[in-house]
Structures are given as C-alpha cells and as structure tokens.
Amino acid sequence: MPIFEKLPLETLTPAKERWTPIYLEHGRLEIDDSSVKWIGADKTVLRLPIATISALMLGPGTTVTHAAVKACADCNTPVCWVGAEGLRFYAFGATPTHDNERARIQAALHASKKSRERIARRMFVMRFGDESVVEGKTIKTLMGMEGHRVRELYISMGQKYGVSWKGRNYNPDNWQLADSLNKAISAANAALYALTTAVVSSMGYLPQLGFIHSAGTLPFVFDIADIYKPETTLEAAFQTIRINPKAEEKDTLTRLKQIIEQSRLMYRIPKDISRLLAE
C-alpha cells in the first residue's frame, strides 16, 4: 500500500514562497509510490510536488482519493473545487495550520465594531491608494465610492487596450450569452479567489469573517482579492481579449498566471494581510 509520509512542520514551504495554483480537470488524483499523482483522461501522468503548491484547483471530471486529500492536508495545501477553467468557485477544503492564534486575532477584531471599521478603512486605503480619500467618510459611503471607482476602471481599461466595454453583464446560469470579455474577467476573478482562499487558509485566518464584505462564505477572501484585481485579473482579461477577441478562458488564465508571478503576488498577499490586521 502506498504511504505518503507527513512532512515535519518546520520543513513545509510557507505560502509566500509557493508556486501559483495548479488547475486540473478530467482525471484522477491519487497516492502512488509515496507521492501525489495526477492521471489525466488523456493518459498524462504527473507527480505533483504537493508541498510547494499554493493550491490545487479541481475542475469538472475530477476524482480524488481520500489518501490524496489527506496528503494535501498534511502539507497545508488547500484543495479548491471550481467550474470549467476556473469559471466558478464552489468550495475549498480547509487545511490544518497547527495554530489558531491568527484565527482568534481575526475573530476578536471582527467582534468589535470599532476595530472592524478600522480594518475596513485600511483596506479602502489600499484600494484608493490615498488615505485622505478615506478619511472622514462612512463605510457605506466608501463602498459606494469603490463601486464608482471600479466602473470607471473598466472604462479606462477598455480605452487603454482598445477593447469595447459594454458593462459588467453576465448570467452564471446562461454563461454562453456573455461576451468574451465578461467571461475572461469572471474566469480570472474565480482563479484569484481560489489563490486568495489558499493563502488565507494556509495562514490560519478565517475566510468567513470579512470586514467590508459580509455575505456568502468567503467574505474575507473577497476583501483581500479585490485589492489586487486592477493589477491582475483585469489586466489579464483586457490584454487577452485585445490580442484575440475570441480568446478562450484558458488563455486569460495563462496570462493571469504570468502576471501573478511577475508581480510576486504570492509573496505580497501574506505580508499585506498581516499588515492589515496588525494591532
């Protein structure tokens, strides 16, 4: 029987030094010869360095053994279940972090209205890039300003790359009616959410406790991911559609992976989260 030996805690690669998430679909994830192995429907066989990957994104047609999930948990590698090419984010498997200190700190900050608003303001400062814009305004006002900023950003990105922007308009239940740009943005955003969930979970924070967002099961993930969308997902989507107006979602994800690596996002997110939640 194949045995995957649990690595000592001190040898696990920290989140900031791990590779970007790997997307897999139509195949089987299992343990073989003391390693995690992917067997694709096209007969591709890959042995995955599971302890150095930030997250596994499992798409349609994927099966996974209990032993493989256990190996991922032992290596603090989150497993995320997503739609085709990362278009939808369904669920993630929480990983043990061997310490609940960060979760307790986050919960204490969230429990206090004063500290919750303080953290939210820090997040808005990172979004707007100017503390004076945030000063003296209510959270509700800042949320309205953020919505306006994002809408203006879409327009300016369209002008920058010469891409026609008709508005953020798509129906997840009737995906094929969406235009290529909306599909590209949604695919990139889903991938960024998976990556952010992986970082948040591996650091021991709670995805469920947000400071700006409150709905759904991943509000803290949305709080963090939204900070980086302008430089990552939007750039990837608009650049891809500029090159090929009929590009597929996988083309956007390929470009997004390059941008994430070039911007050292895996290194920056953990440091930014620690700074945002610092007392």
N, C-alpha and C positions, 0 to 999 in steps of 0.2 A: 504494500500500500504506500503510495507516495506520501512523503512527510514534508511539510513546509515548516521549517524551524523559525520560531518567533525571534525577531532580532532584538538585541538589548536596546533599551530606551535611549541610551546615550549615543547609539550609532544611527538612529533614524535621521534622515535628512529633513531639516526644518523647511517650512512651507516656502519661505522666501528664496530657497535655493533649488526648488524642484522644477521639473520640466512642466510645460504647459499641458493642459488636459489632453487625453487621447480619446478620440471618438471611434467607437466600434459598432458595427451592425451586421446582421445576418451571419451569425456564427456562435461559437460556444467558448465560454471562459471556464477553465478548469485548472486543477493542480496536476502536474506531471513532472516526475524526476526532480522533486523539491523546488519547482519553480511554477509561477503562474503562466499558463499558456493559453494563447488565443488560436482557435481553429476556425478559420473562415469558411463560409459556404463555397467559396472559390478554391478551397483546398490550401489557402495560405496558412502557414503555421508560424506564429511569433511567440517568442518567450519574452515576457514583459518585465522590465526592471521596476517592479511594483513599488519598491520603497523610495524611488526617486521621481515618481509621477505625482503631480498635484491632484489629479482626479481622473477617474475613468468615467466616460460618458457612454452609456449603453443605449443604443438605438433599437429600432424595430428588428425583429427576427433574432434577438439575442437570448441565449440561455446561459445561466451561470450556476455553477455548483456551490453547495454550502461551503465546501472547503476553500473555494476561491474567494468567497465573500469574507470568510474568517481570516484568510491571509491578508486581504486588503485592510481589514480592521486592525490586525496586528501591526501593520506598517503605517497606521494612521493615514491611509489613502482612501478618501471618500469615493463612494460609487454613486453616480447620478444616473437616473433613468430619464431619457429625453426622447423627443419625437425624431422623425427622419431628419438627418443632417442638423440635429440640434434645434429644430424649429420650435419645439415645445419642451418645457421643463416640467416633468411630472413629480419626481420625488428624489430624495437622496438618502443614503444610508449614513447615519451618524457614526462618527469614529471615536474611540476612546482617546482621551488626551492625558490620562494618568493624573490629572489635577483639575479641580473645579474652581480654583481661585478666580480665574478670569470670568467665569460664568457668574460667580457671586458678585463680583465687582459690577458687571454689566447689569445684573438684576437690581442691585442697590441704586445704581444711577437711574435706572428706568422707573423705579418705585417712587422717586421724588420728582414732583412736577418741576421744581426749580432746576435740578440737575438735568432733567430730561430736556428742558428748553435750552439749557446751556450747551449741551452736546449738539442739539439740533442746529443752533446758531453756528457752531464751529463747522458743521457740515455745509451750511449755506455759504459760509465764508470761502470754503474750498471750491464750491460751485461758482460763485460770483468772482472770486479772486480779489475781492476788495472788502475789507472789514467795515469801512464806512457805509457801504451799501446796506449792510445787515443791521447796523446799529440803530436802535430806537424803533424798530419795526416789529410787529407781532408775527408769530409763526404763521398765522393764516395769511397775512399779507405777503410774507416771504414765499409761501407756497404758490400764491398767485403770480408773483414776480418770476418764480422759477419756471412756471408753465409758459409765460410770455417769452422768457429767455430761450427756452428750448424751441418754441415755434419759430422765433427769429433765427435761431441757429440752423434749423432745417433750410430756411430760405437762403441764408448766406452760403451754406454748403452747396446748395444747388447752383448758385451763381458762380461759386468758386470753381466747380468742376464741370460747369456747363450741362448739368443734368436737370431735366424738367421735374419740378417738385409740385405735386398736386395735393399734398396734405397727407397726414398720417391716417390712413384709411385701409383697414383690412378686417376680415371676419374670420376668426380662427376655425369656425365651423364650415366655412366655404372658402378655403385657402386659395384655391385656384383662381378666384376672381381678383385677388390682389395683384397690383403691378409688381414688376421685378424689383423696384427699389424698396417698396414696403416689405417684400419677402426677404430681401437682403438685410434690412435693418432688424427685422424680427429674428432672423437666424443668428445674426451677430449678437443681439441682446441676450438670447437664450444661452449662447455659449459663454458670454460674460457672466451671466447669473450662475452658471454651473461652476465656473472658475472661482467666483467670489464665494459661493457656498463652500467650496472645497477649502479655501483659505480660512474663512470664518470658523468652520467646524474643526479644522486641524489645529487652530489656535486655542480652541476651548471656549469660544463665545457661542451665544445662542442666536441662531438665525431668526427665531420667533419674536425677539424683543427689539423692535425698531424705535427710533427717536423722531423721525419725520414720518415715515410710513407706519401704518398700524394694521392694515387689512392683510388677509392672507396668512400664509405660513412662513413666509420668508421676508418680513419687512426690514430686518436689519441688513439682509443681503441687498435689497433694493436701495436702502440708504447708502451703502458703500458703492455699489456698482454704478449708480447714477453719477457719481463724481467723475468717473473715468470714461463715460460714454462719448463725450465730444471728441476725445483724442483717440479712441479705439474703435468702437462699433460704428459710429457714424462715418469716420474716415474710411474704414474698411468697406462699408456699404457703398458710399458715393464713389470711391476710387474704382471699385469693381465694376459698377454699372457704367461709369464713364468709359472704361476700356471696352466693355461688352454689354450693351443694353439688355441682352438676353441671357446674361450670365446666370448660372445656377447657384443655389445657396452654398454649395460646397466651395465654389470659387471665392465667395465672400469669407467663408471660414478660413480658407487658406491664407488670404490676405490678413485677416484678423490675427491669426497666429503669428505672422511676421511682425505685425505692429506691436503685439503684446511682448514679444521677445526683444524688439528694438527699444521699446520704452521701459524695459525692465520692470514691468508691472508686477510680476510675482515677487520682486524684491520690495517694491514700494507699498503695496497694499498692507502687509503686516505692520510696517512702520507707521503708516498713516492711521490705521485702526488704533494702535497703541497710543498715538498722539491725541487722537480724538477723544478717547476715553480716559485720558490721564486726569487725575485729580489736581 
